Amino acid sequence: MRVNVYITAHNPLNRIHSLRKVISEYLKFPGDVRLYLTVNKESEGDIDEVQFSLSDLQLLRTFLCATEPDLGFALPWTNKEVFKGHVCSRDADFYIYQEDDIVITLDN
């Protein structure tokens, strides 16, 4: 089973513990889990630090950055083309879009 998870994170360094909790739950999932993290344009300079802070979790595949300042819509739509490409190519069995404050477990 392969699961692609697309997480959006606004100012991820300010919420790194929440993001860590979200990602750590995916370590418990069976099969191949691939995470794609999208951050807001204003946090583009933080990507290396976020990646380093989460490197022990070893699930993150790709970091994307919104191309426009966040006005409430740029961030959630940034991964649209990547998501669409994966769905059209049947890259995974399941696709999950979520924000960095939603914890999904095997139980829910």
Sequence and secondary structure as in RCSB ss.txt:
>XXXX:A:sequence
MRVNVYITAHNPLNRIHSLRKVISEYLKFPGDVRLYLTVNKESEGDIDEVQFSLSDLQLLRTFLCATEPDLGFAL
PWTNKEVFKGHVCSRDADFYIYQEDDIVITLDN
>XXXX:A:secstr
 EEEEEEEESSGGGGHHHHHHHHHHHTTSSSEEEEEEEE GGGGGGHHHHHHHTGGG  EEEEEE SS  SSSHH
HHTTHHHHHHHHHTT  SEEEEEETT    S  
